[in-house]
Amino acid sequence: MTNRREFLMQSSGLLGLTALDLTAPKKPLLSFSTLGCPAWTFSQALQHASANGYKGIEIRGIKAI
């Protein structure tokens, strides 16, 4: 059984550790989906991503019948 004092000490220590999370990236890594640009080639999508600072591409498509 943990008493109130021990609980507060442990939880404040854990809270302090989460505040010091140095592994989190400072800037969000952005990506975009190719679903919104179905006429683009893969090369065009890569060029757009590179020119606009994106770090990833989600390759999506809709099969036209």
Predicted model as a PDB file, atoms N, CA, C, CB and O in Angstrom, pLDDT in the B-factor column:
MODEL        1                                                                  
ATOM      1  N   MET A   1       0.836  -1.170   0.000  1.00 74.00           N  
ATOM      2  CA  MET A   1       0.000   0.000   0.000  1.00 74.00           C  
ATOM      3  C   MET A   1       0.890   1.246   0.000  1.00 74.00           C  
ATOM      4  CB  MET A   1      -0.956  -0.009   1.214  1.00 74.00           C  
ATOM      5  O   MET A   1       1.803   1.373   0.816  1.00 74.00           O  
ATOM      6  N   THR A   2       0.613   2.139  -0.908  1.00 74.00           N  
ATOM      7  CA  THR A   2       1.370   3.388  -1.021  1.00 74.00           C  
ATOM      8  C   THR A   2       0.623   4.499  -0.304  1.00 74.00           C  
ATOM      9  CB  THR A   2       1.609   3.763  -2.507  1.00 74.00           C  
ATOM     10  O   THR A   2      -0.591   4.638  -0.449  1.00 74.00           O  
ATOM     11  N   ASN A   3       1.343   5.278   0.459  1.00 85.00           N  
ATOM     12  CA  ASN A   3       0.673   6.399   1.110  1.00 85.00           C  
ATOM     13  C   ASN A   3       0.695   7.620   0.193  1.00 85.00           C  
ATOM     14  CB  ASN A   3       1.344   6.724   2.467  1.00 85.00           C  
ATOM     15  O   ASN A   3       1.325   7.604  -0.864  1.00 85.00           O  
ATOM     16  N   ARG A   4       0.017   8.653   0.601  1.00 83.00           N  
ATOM     17  CA  ARG A   4      -0.146   9.850  -0.224  1.00 83.00           C  
ATOM     18  C   ARG A   4       1.193  10.513  -0.532  1.00 83.00           C  
ATOM     19  CB  ARG A   4      -1.066  10.844   0.471  1.00 83.00           C  
ATOM     20  O   ARG A   4       1.421  10.947  -1.661  1.00 83.00           O  
ATOM     21  N   ARG A   5       2.064  10.594   0.441  1.00 83.00           N  
ATOM     22  CA  ARG A   5       3.365  11.243   0.260  1.00 83.00           C  
ATOM     23  C   ARG A   5       4.197  10.503  -0.780  1.00 83.00           C  
ATOM     24  CB  ARG A   5       4.126  11.310   1.596  1.00 83.00           C  
ATOM     25  O   ARG A   5       4.791  11.139  -1.651  1.00 83.00           O  
ATOM     26  N   GLU A   6       4.253   9.175  -0.711  1.00 82.00           N  
ATOM     27  CA  GLU A   6       5.020   8.378  -1.683  1.00 82.00           C  
ATOM     28  C   GLU A   6       4.432   8.529  -3.087  1.00 82.00           C  
ATOM     29  CB  GLU A   6       5.035   6.884  -1.271  1.00 82.00           C  
ATOM     30  O   GLU A   6       5.160   8.650  -4.072  1.00 82.00           O  
ATOM     31  N   PHE A   7       3.105   8.519  -3.154  1.00 79.00           N  
ATOM     32  CA  PHE A   7       2.448   8.687  -4.446  1.00 79.00           C  
ATOM     33  C   PHE A   7       2.798  10.031  -5.077  1.00 79.00           C  
ATOM     34  CB  PHE A   7       0.936   8.560  -4.290  1.00 79.00           C  
ATOM     35  O   PHE A   7       3.121  10.090  -6.264  1.00 79.00           O  
ATOM     36  N   LEU A   8       2.737  11.105  -4.301  1.00 77.00           N  
ATOM     37  CA  LEU A   8       3.054  12.431  -4.826  1.00 77.00           C  
ATOM     38  C   LEU A   8       4.513  12.546  -5.248  1.00 77.00           C  
ATOM     39  CB  LEU A   8       2.736  13.491  -3.789  1.00 77.00           C  
ATOM     40  O   LEU A   8       4.820  13.184  -6.254  1.00 77.00           O  
ATOM     41  N   MET A   9       5.402  11.939  -4.493  1.00 75.00           N  
ATOM     42  CA  MET A   9       6.817  11.975  -4.859  1.00 75.00           C  
ATOM     43  C   MET A   9       7.065  11.230  -6.163  1.00 75.00           C  
ATOM     44  CB  MET A   9       7.674  11.376  -3.742  1.00 75.00           C  
ATOM     45  O   MET A   9       7.796  11.715  -7.027  1.00 75.00           O  
ATOM     46  N   GLN A  10       6.458  10.050  -6.312  1.00 75.00           N  
ATOM     47  CA  GLN A  10       6.655   9.259  -7.528  1.00 75.00           C  
ATOM     48  C   GLN A  10       6.023   9.936  -8.738  1.00 75.00           C  
ATOM     49  CB  GLN A  10       6.072   7.856  -7.350  1.00 75.00           C  
ATOM     50  O   GLN A  10       6.631   9.998  -9.806  1.00 75.00           O  
ATOM     51  N   SER A  11       4.801  10.443  -8.572  1.00 75.00           N  
ATOM     52  CA  SER A  11       4.129  11.065  -9.711  1.00 75.00           C  
ATOM     53  C   SER A  11       4.805  12.373 -10.117  1.00 75.00           C  
ATOM     54  CB  SER A  11       2.661  11.318  -9.383  1.00 75.00           C  
ATOM     55  O   SER A  11       4.863  12.682 -11.307  1.00 75.00           O  
ATOM     56  N   SER A  12       5.310  13.139  -9.172  1.00 75.00           N  
ATOM     57  CA  SER A  12       6.008  14.372  -9.549  1.00 75.00           C  
ATOM     58  C   SER A  12       7.320  14.050 -10.254  1.00 75.00           C  
ATOM     59  CB  SER A  12       6.273  15.247  -8.308  1.00 75.00           C  
ATOM     60  O   SER A  12       7.737  14.783 -11.150  1.00 75.00           O  
ATOM     61  N   GLY A  13       7.972  12.964  -9.858  1.00 71.00           N  
ATOM     62  CA  GLY A  13       9.193  12.545 -10.553  1.00 71.00           C  
ATOM     63  C   GLY A  13       8.910  12.131 -11.981  1.00 71.00           C  
ATOM     64  O   GLY A  13       9.669  12.468 -12.890  1.00 71.00           O  
ATOM     65  N   LEU A  14       7.815  11.399 -12.190  1.00 71.00           N  
ATOM     66  CA  LEU A  14       7.449  11.002 -13.546  1.00 71.00           C  
ATOM     67  C   LEU A  14       7.052  12.203 -14.385  1.00 71.00           C  
ATOM     68  CB  LEU A  14       6.313   9.992 -13.515  1.00 71.00           C  
ATOM     69  O   LEU A  14       7.375  12.271 -15.571  1.00 71.00           O  
ATOM     70  N   LEU A  15       6.361  13.139 -13.782  1.00 69.00           N  
ATOM     71  CA  LEU A  15       5.971  14.350 -14.505  1.00 69.00           C  
ATOM     72  C   LEU A  15       7.205  15.139 -14.931  1.00 69.00           C  
ATOM     73  CB  LEU A  15       5.049  15.229 -13.636  1.00 69.00           C  
ATOM     74  O   LEU A  15       7.251  15.682 -16.035  1.00 69.00           O  
ATOM     75  N   GLY A  16       8.195  15.201 -14.060  1.00 68.00           N  
ATOM     76  CA  GLY A  16       9.435  15.889 -14.403  1.00 68.00           C  
ATOM     77  C   GLY A  16      10.175  15.213 -15.538  1.00 68.00           C  
ATOM     78  O   GLY A  16      10.767  15.890 -16.379  1.00 68.00           O  
ATOM     79  N   LEU A  17      10.150  13.893 -15.578  1.00 62.00           N  
ATOM     80  CA  LEU A  17      10.814  13.170 -16.665  1.00 62.00           C  
ATOM     81  C   LEU A  17      10.131  13.414 -18.002  1.00 62.00           C  
ATOM     82  CB  LEU A  17      10.843  11.679 -16.367  1.00 62.00           C  
ATOM     83  O   LEU A  17      10.808  13.523 -19.024  1.00 62.00           O  
ATOM     84  N   THR A  18       8.809  13.500 -18.017  1.00 64.00           N  
ATOM     85  CA  THR A  18       8.110  13.761 -19.278  1.00 64.00           C  
ATOM     86  C   THR A  18       8.407  15.169 -19.781  1.00 64.00           C  
ATOM     87  CB  THR A  18       6.596  13.571 -19.104  1.00 64.00           C  
ATOM     88  O   THR A  18       8.424  15.398 -20.990  1.00 64.00           O  
ATOM     89  N   ALA A  19       8.636  16.101 -18.886  1.00 63.00           N  
ATOM     90  CA  ALA A  19       8.967  17.466 -19.299  1.00 63.00           C  
ATOM     91  C   ALA A  19      10.357  17.543 -19.918  1.00 63.00           C  
ATOM     92  CB  ALA A  19       8.876  18.415 -18.107  1.00 63.00           C  
ATOM     93  O   ALA A  19      10.636  18.451 -20.700  1.00 63.00           O  
ATOM     94  N   LEU A  20      11.226  16.606 -19.579  1.00 63.00           N  
ATOM     95  CA  LEU A  20      12.594  16.598 -20.096  1.00 63.00           C  
ATOM     96  C   LEU A  20      12.770  15.649 -21.276  1.00 63.00           C  
ATOM     97  CB  LEU A  20      13.556  16.218 -18.996  1.00 63.00           C  
ATOM     98  O   LEU A  20      13.886  15.198 -21.537  1.00 63.00           O  
ATOM     99  N   ASP A  21      11.698  15.339 -21.991  1.00 60.00           N  
ATOM    100  CA  ASP A  21      11.775  14.413 -23.121  1.00 60.00           C  
ATOM    101  C   ASP A  21      12.598  15.040 -24.236  1.00 60.00           C  
ATOM    102  CB  ASP A  21      10.358  14.040 -23.633  1.00 60.00           C  
ATOM    103  O   ASP A  21      12.106  15.888 -24.980  1.00 60.00           O  
ATOM    104  N   LEU A  22      13.837  14.625 -24.345  1.00 61.00           N  
ATOM    105  CA  LEU A  22      14.745  15.188 -25.349  1.00 61.00           C  
ATOM    106  C   LEU A  22      14.707  14.425 -26.657  1.00 61.00           C  
ATOM    107  CB  LEU A  22      16.156  15.205 -24.821  1.00 61.00           C  
ATOM    108  O   LEU A  22      15.343  14.842 -27.625  1.00 61.00           O  
ATOM    109  N   THR A  23      13.978  13.315 -26.714  1.00 64.00           N  
ATOM    110  CA  THR A  23      13.918  12.525 -27.938  1.00 64.00           C  
ATOM    111  C   THR A  23      12.857  13.030 -28.903  1.00 64.00           C  
ATOM    112  CB  THR A  23      13.654  11.078 -27.606  1.00 64.00           C  
ATOM    113  O   THR A  23      12.865  12.653 -30.075  1.00 64.00           O  
ATOM    114  N   ALA A  24      11.948  13.870 -28.440  1.00 61.00           N  
ATOM    115  CA  ALA A  24      10.886  14.371 -29.309  1.00 61.00           C  
ATOM    116  C   ALA A  24      11.464  15.369 -30.309  1.00 61.00           C  
ATOM    117  CB  ALA A  24       9.756  15.028 -28.476  1.00 61.00           C  
ATOM    118  O   ALA A  24      12.274  16.220 -29.940  1.00 61.00           O  
ATOM    119  N   PRO A  25      11.052  15.269 -31.571  1.00 63.00           N  
ATOM    120  CA  PRO A  25      11.543  16.236 -32.556  1.00 63.00           C  
ATOM    121  C   PRO A  25      11.024  17.639 -32.246  1.00 63.00           C  
ATOM    122  CB  PRO A  25      11.123  15.818 -33.978  1.00 63.00           C  
ATOM    123  O   PRO A  25       9.904  17.807 -31.762  1.00 63.00           O  
ATOM    124  N   LYS A  26      11.836  18.619 -32.527  1.00 68.00           N  
ATOM    125  CA  LYS A  26      11.461  19.995 -32.237  1.00 68.00           C  
ATOM    126  C   LYS A  26      10.508  20.547 -33.289  1.00 68.00           C  
ATOM    127  CB  LYS A  26      12.701  20.869 -32.147  1.00 68.00           C  
ATOM    128  O   LYS A  26       9.739  21.469 -33.013  1.00 68.00           O  
ATOM    129  N   LYS A  27      10.555  19.999 -34.466  1.00 74.00           N  
ATOM    130  CA  LYS A  27       9.714  20.453 -35.555  1.00 74.00           C  
ATOM    131  C   LYS A  27       8.928  19.242 -36.064  1.00 74.00           C  
ATOM    132  CB  LYS A  27      10.563  21.116 -36.699  1.00 74.00           C  
ATOM    133  O   LYS A  27       9.511  18.175 -36.256  1.00 74.00           O  
ATOM    134  N   PRO A  28       7.625  19.384 -36.285  1.00 75.00           N  
ATOM    135  CA  PRO A  28       6.866  18.223 -36.749  1.00 75.00           C  
ATOM    136  C   PRO A  28       7.316  17.784 -38.142  1.00 75.00           C  
ATOM    137  CB  PRO A  28       5.368  18.540 -36.759  1.00 75.00           C  
ATOM    138  O   PRO A  28       7.648  18.610 -38.993  1.00 75.00           O  
ATOM    139  N   LEU A  29       7.319  16.478 -38.353  1.00 81.00           N  
ATOM    140  CA  LEU A  29       7.666  15.933 -39.654  1.00 81.00           C  
ATOM    141  C   LEU A  29       6.390  15.838 -40.474  1.00 81.00           C  
ATOM    142  CB  LEU A  29       8.365  14.543 -39.526  1.00 81.00           C  
ATOM    143  O   LEU A  29       5.474  15.096 -40.119  1.00 81.00           O  
ATOM    144  N   LEU A  30       6.329  16.582 -41.562  1.00 88.00           N  
ATOM    145  CA  LEU A  30       5.121  16.653 -42.363  1.00 88.00           C  
ATOM    146  C   LEU A  30       5.222  15.754 -43.589  1.00 88.00           C  
ATOM    147  CB  LEU A  30       4.852  18.090 -42.784  1.00 88.00           C  
ATOM    148  O   LEU A  30       6.299  15.544 -44.148  1.00 88.00           O  
ATOM    149  N   SER A  31       4.070  15.233 -43.987  1.00 90.00           N  
ATOM    150  CA  SER A  31       3.979  14.470 -45.225  1.00 90.00           C  
ATOM    151  C   SER A  31       2.667  14.828 -45.898  1.00 90.00           C  
ATOM    152  CB  SER A  31       4.079  12.932 -44.962  1.00 90.00           C  
ATOM    153  O   SER A  31       1.812  15.475 -45.294  1.00 90.00           O  
ATOM    154  N   PHE A  32       2.504  14.415 -47.134  1.00 87.00           N  
ATOM    155  CA  PHE A  32       1.242  14.658 -47.820  1.00 87.00           C  
ATOM    156  C   PHE A  32       0.829  13.406 -48.578  1.00 87.00           C  
ATOM    157  CB  PHE A  32       1.357  15.866 -48.780  1.00 87.00           C  
ATOM    158  O   PHE A  32       1.641  12.523 -48.855  1.00 87.00           O  
ATOM    159  N   SER A  33      -0.450  13.355 -48.903  1.00 89.00           N  
ATOM    160  CA  SER A  33      -1.017  12.210 -49.606  1.00 89.00           C  
ATOM    161  C   SER A  33      -1.127  12.522 -51.090  1.00 89.00           C  
ATOM    162  CB  SER A  33      -2.399  11.837 -49.027  1.00 89.00           C  
ATOM    163  O   SER A  33      -1.491  13.636 -51.466  1.00 89.00           O  
ATOM    164  N   THR A  34      -0.819  11.563 -51.921  1.00 88.00           N  
ATOM    165  CA  THR A  34      -0.938  11.755 -53.365  1.00 88.00           C  
ATOM    166  C   THR A  34      -2.374  11.548 -53.848  1.00 88.00           C  
ATOM    167  CB  THR A  34      -0.001  10.801 -54.100  1.00 88.00           C  
ATOM    168  O   THR A  34      -2.644  11.653 -55.044  1.00 88.00           O  
ATOM    169  N   LEU A  35      -3.293  11.257 -52.935  1.00 87.00           N  
ATOM    170  CA  LEU A  35      -4.689  11.091 -53.317  1.00 87.00           C  
ATOM    171  C   LEU A  35      -5.266  12.389 -53.874  1.00 87.00           C  
ATOM    172  CB  LEU A  35      -5.513  10.620 -52.121  1.00 87.00           C  
ATOM    173  O   LEU A  35      -6.155  12.355 -54.725  1.00 87.00           O  
ATOM    174  N   GLY A  36      -4.774  13.515 -53.408  1.00 86.00           N  
ATOM    175  CA  GLY A  36      -5.273  14.809 -53.869  1.00 86.00           C  
ATOM    176  C   GLY A  36      -4.674  15.273 -55.196  1.00 86.00           C  
ATOM    177  O   GLY A  36      -5.081  16.310 -55.720  1.00 86.00           O  
ATOM    178  N   CYS A  37      -3.732  14.538 -55.739  1.00 87.00           N  
ATOM    179  CA  CYS A  37      -3.115  14.920 -57.024  1.00 87.00           C  
ATOM    180  C   CYS A  37      -2.986  13.673 -57.915  1.00 87.00           C  
ATOM    181  CB  CYS A  37      -1.704  15.588 -56.795  1.00 87.00           C  
ATOM    182  O   CYS A  37      -1.876  13.208 -58.175  1.00 87.00           O  
ATOM    183  N   PRO A  38      -4.121  13.136 -58.379  1.00 83.00           N  
ATOM    184  CA  PRO A  38      -4.088  11.878 -59.122  1.00 83.00           C  
ATOM    185  C   PRO A  38      -3.396  11.969 -60.485  1.00 83.00           C  
ATOM    186  CB  PRO A  38      -5.481  11.389 -59.317  1.00 83.00           C  
ATOM    187  O   PRO A  38      -2.970  10.949 -61.025  1.00 83.00           O  
ATOM    188  N   ALA A  39      -3.281  13.159 -61.039  1.00 87.00           N  
ATOM    189  CA  ALA A  39      -2.669  13.289 -62.365  1.00 87.00           C  
ATOM    190  C   ALA A  39      -1.148  13.378 -62.300  1.00 87.00           C  
ATOM    191  CB  ALA A  39      -3.218  14.513 -63.070  1.00 87.00           C  
ATOM    192  O   ALA A  39      -0.484  13.311 -63.334  1.00 87.00           O  
ATOM    193  N   TRP A  40      -0.584  13.528 -61.102  1.00 88.00           N  
ATOM    194  CA  TRP A  40       0.857  13.664 -60.967  1.00 88.00           C  
ATOM    195  C   TRP A  40       1.545  12.317 -61.135  1.00 88.00           C  
ATOM    196  CB  TRP A  40       1.212  14.273 -59.614  1.00 88.00           C  
ATOM    197  O   TRP A  40       1.010  11.270 -60.772  1.00 88.00           O  
ATOM    198  N   THR A  41       2.742  12.376 -61.695  1.00 87.00           N  
ATOM    199  CA  THR A  41       3.588  11.186 -61.730  1.00 87.00           C  
ATOM    200  C   THR A  41       4.309  11.094 -60.385  1.00 87.00           C  
ATOM    201  CB  THR A  41       4.613  11.238 -62.932  1.00 87.00           C  
ATOM    202  O   THR A  41       4.290  12.033 -59.590  1.00 87.00           O  
ATOM    203  N   PHE A  42       4.940   9.952 -60.147  1.00 87.00           N  
ATOM    204  CA  PHE A  42       5.682   9.790 -58.896  1.00 87.00           C  
ATOM    205  C   PHE A  42       6.819  10.805 -58.816  1.00 87.00           C  
ATOM    206  CB  PHE A  42       6.236   8.356 -58.775  1.00 87.00           C  
ATOM    207  O   PHE A  42       7.120  11.332 -57.745  1.00 87.00           O  
ATOM    208  N   SER A  43       7.442  11.071 -59.955  1.00 89.00           N  
ATOM    209  CA  SER A  43       8.529  12.055 -60.005  1.00 89.00           C  
ATOM    210  C   SER A  43       8.026  13.447 -59.626  1.00 89.00           C  
ATOM    211  CB  SER A  43       9.160  12.087 -61.409  1.00 89.00           C  
ATOM    212  O   SER A  43       8.706  14.171 -58.898  1.00 89.00           O  
ATOM    213  N   GLN A  44       6.858  13.823 -60.104  1.00 91.00           N  
ATOM    214  CA  GLN A  44       6.292  15.126 -59.762  1.00 91.00           C  
ATOM    215  C   GLN A  44       5.987  15.211 -58.263  1.00 91.00           C  
ATOM    216  CB  GLN A  44       5.013  15.386 -60.582  1.00 91.00           C  
ATOM    217  O   GLN A  44       6.221  16.249 -57.644  1.00 91.00           O  
ATOM    218  N   ALA A  45       5.470  14.130 -57.679  1.00 88.00           N  
ATOM    219  CA  ALA A  45       5.173  14.113 -56.246  1.00 88.00           C  
ATOM    220  C   ALA A  45       6.460  14.258 -55.436  1.00 88.00           C  
ATOM    221  CB  ALA A  45       4.439  12.812 -55.858  1.00 88.00           C  
ATOM    222  O   ALA A  45       6.483  14.983 -54.441  1.00 88.00           O  
ATOM    223  N   LEU A  46       7.522  13.582 -55.848  1.00 89.00           N  
ATOM    224  CA  LEU A  46       8.808  13.713 -55.154  1.00 89.00           C  
ATOM    225  C   LEU A  46       9.362  15.126 -55.256  1.00 89.00           C  
ATOM    226  CB  LEU A  46       9.820  12.721 -55.721  1.00 89.00           C  
ATOM    227  O   LEU A  46       9.878  15.668 -54.279  1.00 89.00           O  
ATOM    228  N   GLN A  47       9.256  15.717 -56.424  1.00 91.00           N  
ATOM    229  CA  GLN A  47       9.753  17.086 -56.604  1.00 91.00           C  
ATOM    230  C   GLN A  47       8.962  18.067 -55.736  1.00 91.00           C  
ATOM    231  CB  GLN A  47       9.668  17.500 -58.090  1.00 91.00           C  
ATOM    232  O   GLN A  47       9.540  18.977 -55.143  1.00 91.00           O  
ATOM    233  N   HIS A  48       7.645  17.883 -55.662  1.00 91.00           N  
ATOM    234  CA  HIS A  48       6.809  18.756 -54.840  1.00 91.00           C  
ATOM    235  C   HIS A  48       7.184  18.607 -53.358  1.00 91.00           C  
ATOM    236  CB  HIS A  48       5.305  18.430 -55.057  1.00 91.00           C  
ATOM    237  O   HIS A  48       7.300  19.598 -52.636  1.00 91.00           O  
ATOM    238  N   ALA A  49       7.370  17.371 -52.920  1.00 90.00           N  
ATOM    239  CA  ALA A  49       7.733  17.120 -51.523  1.00 90.00           C  
ATOM    240  C   ALA A  49       9.077  17.761 -51.188  1.00 90.00           C  
ATOM    241  CB  ALA A  49       7.784  15.608 -51.242  1.00 90.00           C  
ATOM    242  O   ALA A  49       9.226  18.385 -50.137  1.00 90.00           O  
ATOM    243  N   SER A  50      10.027  17.611 -52.057  1.00 90.00           N  
ATOM    244  CA  SER A  50      11.351  18.165 -51.829  1.00 90.00           C  
ATOM    245  C   SER A  50      11.329  19.697 -51.822  1.00 90.00           C  
ATOM    246  CB  SER A  50      12.315  17.661 -52.892  1.00 90.00           C  
ATOM    247  O   SER A  50      11.954  20.330 -50.971  1.00 90.00           O  
ATOM    248  N   ALA A  51      10.611  20.276 -52.769  1.00 93.00           N  
ATOM    249  CA  ALA A  51      10.574  21.735 -52.891  1.00 93.00           C  
ATOM    250  C   ALA A  51       9.848  22.396 -51.728  1.00 93.00           C  
ATOM    251  CB  ALA A  51       9.910  22.129 -54.192  1.00 93.00           C  
ATOM    252  O   ALA A  51      10.132  23.551 -51.409  1.00 93.00           O  
ATOM    253  N   ASN A  52       8.908  21.684 -51.081  1.00 91.00           N  
ATOM    254  CA  ASN A  52       8.088  22.285 -50.037  1.00 91.00           C  
ATOM    255  C   ASN A  52       8.411  21.792 -48.630  1.00 91.00           C  
ATOM    256  CB  ASN A  52       6.655  22.024 -50.327  1.00 91.00           C  
ATOM    257  O   ASN A  52       7.654  22.055 -47.696  1.00 91.00           O  
ATOM    258  N   GLY A  53       9.517  21.086 -48.470  1.00 89.00           N  
ATOM    259  CA  GLY A  53       9.984  20.702 -47.149  1.00 89.00           C  
ATOM    260  C   GLY A  53       9.276  19.524 -46.500  1.00 89.00           C  
ATOM    261  O   GLY A  53       9.393  19.330 -45.290  1.00 89.00           O  
ATOM    262  N   TYR A  54       8.544  18.736 -47.277  1.00 89.00           N  
ATOM    263  CA  TYR A  54       7.890  17.552 -46.722  1.00 89.00           C  
ATOM    264  C   TYR A  54       8.929  16.464 -46.472  1.00 89.00           C  
ATOM    265  CB  TYR A  54       6.776  17.037 -47.673  1.00 89.00           C  
ATOM    266  O   TYR A  54       9.921  16.357 -47.193  1.00 89.00           O  
ATOM    267  N   LYS A  55       8.687  15.663 -45.445  1.00 88.00           N  
ATOM    268  CA  LYS A  55       9.607  14.580 -45.094  1.00 88.00           C  
ATOM    269  C   LYS A  55       9.075  13.220 -45.521  1.00 88.00           C  
ATOM    270  CB  LYS A  55       9.869  14.579 -43.597  1.00 88.00           C  
ATOM    271  O   LYS A  55       9.775  12.220 -45.366  1.00 88.00           O  
ATOM    272  N   GLY A  56       7.854  13.151 -46.057  1.00 88.00           N  
ATOM    273  CA  GLY A  56       7.297  11.873 -46.465  1.00 88.00           C  
ATOM    274  C   GLY A  56       6.150  12.050 -47.428  1.00 88.00           C  
ATOM    275  O   GLY A  56       5.561  13.124 -47.546  1.00 88.00           O  
ATOM    276  N   ILE A  57       5.850  10.961 -48.116  1.00 88.00           N  
ATOM    277  CA  ILE A  57       4.733  10.922 -49.061  1.00 88.00           C  
ATOM    278  C   ILE A  57       3.914   9.682 -48.770  1.00 88.00           C  
ATOM    279  CB  ILE A  57       5.232  10.930 -50.543  1.00 88.00           C  
ATOM    280  O   ILE A  57       4.460   8.586 -48.639  1.00 88.00           O  
ATOM    281  N   GLU A  58       2.604   9.850 -48.670  1.00 88.00           N  
ATOM    282  CA  GLU A  58       1.709   8.706 -48.554  1.00 88.00           C  
ATOM    283  C   GLU A  58       1.198   8.425 -49.966  1.00 88.00           C  
ATOM    284  CB  GLU A  58       0.518   8.979 -47.532  1.00 88.00           C  
ATOM    285  O   GLU A  58       0.471   9.229 -50.549  1.00 88.00           O  
ATOM    286  N   ILE A  59       1.581   7.302 -50.488  1.00 84.00           N  
ATOM    287  CA  ILE A  59       1.199   6.974 -51.864  1.00 84.00           C  
ATOM    288  C   ILE A  59      -0.181   6.361 -51.854  1.00 84.00           C  
ATOM    289  CB  ILE A  59       2.222   6.011 -52.523  1.00 84.00           C  
ATOM    290  O   ILE A  59      -0.384   5.255 -51.353  1.00 84.00           O  
ATOM    291  N   ARG A  60      -1.130   7.096 -52.416  1.00 80.00           N  
ATOM    292  CA  ARG A  60      -2.522   6.659 -52.469  1.00 80.00           C  
ATOM    293  C   ARG A  60      -3.022   6.833 -53.886  1.00 80.00           C  
ATOM    294  CB  ARG A  60      -3.409   7.451 -51.464  1.00 80.00           C  
ATOM    295  O   ARG A  60      -2.488   7.640 -54.647  1.00 80.00           O  
ATOM    296  N   GLY A  61      -4.009   6.106 -54.226  1.00 68.00           N  
ATOM    297  CA  GLY A  61      -4.588   6.237 -55.549  1.00 68.00           C  
ATOM    298  C   GLY A  61      -5.967   5.638 -55.619  1.00 68.00           C  
ATOM    299  O   GLY A  61      -6.353   4.820 -54.783  1.00 68.00           O  
ATOM    300  N   ILE A  62      -6.702   6.053 -56.620  1.00 66.00           N  
ATOM    301  CA  ILE A  62      -8.022   5.503 -56.891  1.00 66.00           C  
ATOM    302  C   ILE A  62      -7.989   4.938 -58.294  1.00 66.00           C  
ATOM    303  CB  ILE A  62      -9.149   6.580 -56.731  1.00 66.00           C  
ATOM    304  O   ILE A  62      -7.631   5.628 -59.249  1.00 66.00           O  
ATOM    305  N   LYS A  63      -8.361   3.697 -58.407  1.00 62.00           N  
ATOM    306  CA  LYS A  63      -8.351   3.045 -59.712  1.00 62.00           C  
ATOM    307  C   LYS A  63      -9.545   3.544 -60.514  1.00 62.00           C  
ATOM    308  CB  LYS A  63      -8.384   1.493 -59.568  1.00 62.00           C  
ATOM    309  O   LYS A  63     -10.693   3.359 -60.112  1.00 62.00           O  
ATOM    310  N   ALA A  64      -9.270   4.175 -61.646  1.00 59.00           N  
ATOM    311  CA  ALA A  64     -10.331   4.660 -62.518  1.00 59.00           C  
ATOM    312  C   ALA A  64     -10.770   3.533 -63.445  1.00 59.00           C  
ATOM    313  CB  ALA A  64      -9.861   5.895 -63.332  1.00 59.00           C  
ATOM    314  O   ALA A  64      -9.950   2.820 -64.024  1.00 59.00           O  
ATOM    315  N   ILE A  65     -12.060   3.397 -63.566  1.00 56.00           N  
ATOM    316  CA  ILE A  65     -12.596   2.327 -64.425  1.00 56.00           C  
ATOM    317  C   ILE A  65     -13.014   2.889 -65.755  1.00 56.00           C  
ATOM    318  CB  ILE A  65     -13.785   1.621 -63.757  1.00 56.00           C  
ATOM    319  O   ILE A  65     -13.490   2.149 -66.616  1.00 56.00           O  
TER     320      ILE A  65                                                      
ENDMDL                                                                          
END                                                                             
